[in-house]
Amino acid sequence: SCDDTSSAVVKDKIVLSNVISSQTELHNTWGGVVPIIAKRAHQERIDAVISKALQLAKVPLQSIEVVAVTYGPGLEMCLWEGITFAKKLAEKWDIPLIPVNHMEGHIVSVFGKNRGKFSVPKIKFPILSLLVSGGHTQLVLSEKWMQYKIIGESLDDAVGEAFDKVARMLGLPYPGGPEISKLAERERKRR
């Protein structure tokens, strides 16, 4: 939804392929995401990323049943690149288009950690999710699946943005979160 162009092919809750084209090298010079650079990179990379995901999944195009696309929240100009491309694919292949909420994706992504297979355990509701990404920091309450209520969120910078800004002040490379985490871990081990 911002600076990675990604595509996955999923069948029966199993991830057959997942291709990510990171833009880190493009934004490193600036110490953070430059929206117009991110938008152009999505334009340049999206076709190749989707083609590679389909190739790695080894499934015929006729077996693709739906196209899903991140519709928000996120960097609007980047989201529109994906949305426009996904709409064209869905029309071309004559299949449904499913909008996916970026933050909801973060919540359910934890269930895909078992070798690419999604399995949702029996969870006792309500559940509270802490979402910490580059552009969003939220506490989300779920009374049942697919129903979410934001009960708290940052008012200005998200945690990820704050890490990037601190890293830039310290002269560390972008993205700042992983770099600061490495330094913190190294310091913990020294004690």
N, C-alpha and C positions, 0 to 999 in steps of 0.2 A: 504493500500500500504506500510505500515511500521509495526506498532505494534498492530493493531487490526485485528482479523480474523472475518470477517463479511459475512453474507449472507442474502439476502432478496428475497421474492417472490412477484412479482408485476403482477397484472392482470387489464387490462383496466385502467391504470394510478392510480390504488389503491394499496397501500402497504399492502399485506395480512399478512406478517410477516417480522420481521427485527431482526436478532440475531447477537449480537456483543460479542465477547470474547476478553476482554481487556487484554493487557499484562503489564499494569501499575505496578502491584505488582512485576513482574519479573525484571523490569528495574529501579525501585525505588532505589534499593541498589546502583546502579551505577550513579544515577543522570541524566540518559539519556538512549536512546535506544542503546543496544549492538546488532549489526547486527546478529551475529551468534545465539544468544539467541532468537531473534525475528524470525529468519528462522525456528529454531527447534520448537518453539511454534506454528507457522503456520502449520508445518507438523503434530504435535500432535493434533491440534484442528480442522482443517478444515473439516474433515469428520463429526464430531459430530455437528459442527455449521450448516453445510448444512442440515444434517438430521433433526435437530431441527427446522430449518426454514421451511422445507417441512412439517413437522408434525404440526407445529403451523398454517400454511396456510390452512391446511385441503383440499389440492387439490391432485387428483391422479397424479402419475408421467406421465401418458399418456397426461395430459393436459399441461405439460411444453413444450413451443414452442421454446424457445431459452435459451442459457446460455450466460450471459454477465460476463466479467471479467476485472478488472483493469489491464491495460498493461503498464501504466506509466503515468507520471513520478513518481518515488519513489525509495525505496531501492531495488535495482535489485534482490538481492538474495531472498528477501521476495516476490517480484512480481512473480518470477519464480515458487514459490510454488503454488500460486493461478492459474497462467496460465497453468501449467502442470496439475493440478487437474481439472480445467475447460475444458481443451482439452479432457481429458479422459472421463469426464461426457458427453460432447457433442457427442463424438464418440459412447459411450455406449448407449446413448439415441437416437442417430441418428438425432440430431437437430443442427441448426446453432450455431456457436460460435461468439459472438460479442465483439470486443475489446472496452473498455471504457477508455477514458483519465481521469485520476484522477482529474486534475484541471478543466476540463470541467464538471465533476461531481459536483465539488464545485459550479460552476456557476449555474447549473440547479437545484441543491438541494434546493435552497431557494423557489422553486415553489412546494415543497412537504410538506410544513408546515401546510397544512389545513387538520388535522386529517388523515394524511397518503395518502391523495388524491392529485395528481399532477394536478394543473390547471395553465396554463400559461396565464397571462393577456395580453391584447393588449399593446405592448410596442412600443414606438416610438424609432426607431434606429437613430443614433448609440447609443450604451450603453457602459459604462465603468465599468468594474468589478475590485474590489480590492480583490485579493485572498491572504489571510494570513493564512498559515497552518504551521505545525511543520517544514516542509522541504522546503517550497516554499513561496515566497512573490513576487507577480506579479500584474502589472496593465495590464488589457487585454481589448482591444477595439474590439467590435463586430459591424460590419456594418449590418449584418443580422444573423439569427440563424445559428448555426453550422459553422460560419466563425469567426475565432479569430486571433487577431494580438497582440503579446506581445509588449507593448510599453515601458515597464520598469520592471525591476526586481532587486532583491538584487544581489550583486556581490559575496558575500561569504555566511555568515549565514543568514538564514531566520529569520523572527521575532520570530517564535516559538522556534527556536534553541537558540536565544539570551535570551529569557525568561528563558529557562531551565538552561542556563549557569549562569545567574544572580541569579536565585533561588538557584542553587548549592552553589554559593559564599556566599549567605545569610543563608545557612543551612536550606533551605526550601525543602519540599518533591517534588518529581517528579510526574507529569509534572509541570513545573514552572509557566506556564501561568495562570492557574486557581488559584494557590496559591498567586501569585503576585496580581491578580485581586481582590481576597478577601481582602487582606491587603489594597489595594488602596481604595476599597469601604468603608472599615471600617474607614480609615483615613478621607475620604470625609465626612462621617456622623459625625465624631467628630468635624468638623469645623463649 
